[in-house]
Amino acid sequence: MTATHPVFCRAIVRPPASNFAEGLTTQDLGLPSYETALQQHAAYCQALRRCGLEVIELPADPDYPDSTFVEDTAILTPRGAILARPGAPSRQGEVEAIRPVLVEYFKRLAEISDPGTVDGGDICEADGHFFIGLSARTNLEGGRQLAAILQQAGYSSEFVDVTNIPGILHLKSGMAYLGDDVLVLMDAMADIDIFRSYQIIRVDEREQYAANCIRVNDFVVIADGFAAFEESLCRAGFRPLRCPMSEFQKMDGGLSCLSLRF
Ligand code: CIR
């Protein structure tokens, strides 16, 4: 299908460290297995390669058990990168390892500063328009700083308050933009007014985790095990590519969290 979605060439990833299970989580799904997480991460990287991406792999960092969730450290746009400032104090140091990689690939690098906090998982781009989730991790000050940086770069944005939506950590835990004016939305977000001009693929409450998926070139990478959602995607003309995600789900992470794509 022809896509309005940007063509991605690369992804930055970071495998889970051996103490991955010591990261933050709100889930009650048991402790993740490190071995299985490593296998799932390798399968994820393979899926990104199948989508045509060069995968830039940073070394695992046991100083930061959540550092495999690289998405939260930055927001990447075709007009520049923005270093985030994660809302969880235990994660703020993760940004420094991402900085040199972004300096290498992006001419413009802005950053969110104290007292602002922004997690990349709260930012959803839809063809140059950015939905900025206000959450337990992204505060209003951080959202305002980001909106100003985006505006300077010629992008528009608007806030979506997700603090009262149950069961999600970040905005993108409940939504994804697939290009071509199509949004994937979890049931509890599907009737929010600001999304009404989009074509919506609604994710049933029982498959809520599946709402975090990523359009990567010709494919939509989705979590394995969500048959109804997969069928909706196929019906809408998309090509799903499944990845096993159980160990990352236990730590509140989804598909988008595991990479920074550009
Ligand atoms: C955290 O709580 O920060 C990590 N355990 C999970 C982060 C998931 N990231 C994302 O949704 N972008």
Residues whose N, C-alpha, C, O or C-beta is under 5 A from the ligand:
A	BS01	CIR	G23 L24 T25 D66 F69 E71 D72 G121 H170 M251 D252 G253 G254 C257
